[in-house]
């Protein structure tokens, strides 16, 4: 079996990334967590780093569940020459309902993907807002 081309790696990772975002957008947080390695590094904004799938699920269920809308859009996927890692970066949009009306926030993210047993898995994610929430 030949090694995949960079284009094939990008296509494989893009498909996995779309599946993660779909799980997040449809609020299937238990499914979303399955795309992360058990020891994946999670670096959320305004919070300590962690490496725990249960804590990731808790974050999904408490933070993302508060949104009325969520979108994630890949900007680029860059495969490593080794063929077993890639990184992805992109932008996201969150809408939070508030008494004053919807609050729309924009941010960015960086994902590290690692191929484990033939499957692309998230090894690390860091994300942040482009601006602090209004006070």
BELNORMO-V674001 format. One line per field, one symbol per residue. ss: DSSP state (@ for helix, = for strand, . for the rest). phi: phi as a letter, one per 20 degrees, with the letter a starting at -180 (. if undefined). psi: psi as a letter, one per 40 degrees, with the letter a starting at -180 (. if undefined). A space follows every 10 residues. Layout:
ss: ???
phi: ???
psi: ???
//
This chain:
ss: .....@@@@@ @@@@@@@@@@ @@@@@...@@ @@@..===== ===......= ..@@@@@@@@ @@.@@@==== =========. ....====== ======.... ..======== ======..== =========. .....
phi: .efffgfffg fffgffffff fffffemeff fgffedfgdg edcfflbffb cbfffffffg fdefffeebb cccfebccff ffndbbccca cccccdfcge ofdecdbbbc dddceclncf cfeabcbbef bfffd
psi: hiiiiddddd dddddddddd dddddefgdd dddeehidfi hhgiifiiii ghdddddddd ddddeeidih ihhhdihhii ddeeiiiiia iihihhhide ihhhiiaiih ihihhhfehh ihdihhiiid iiii.
//
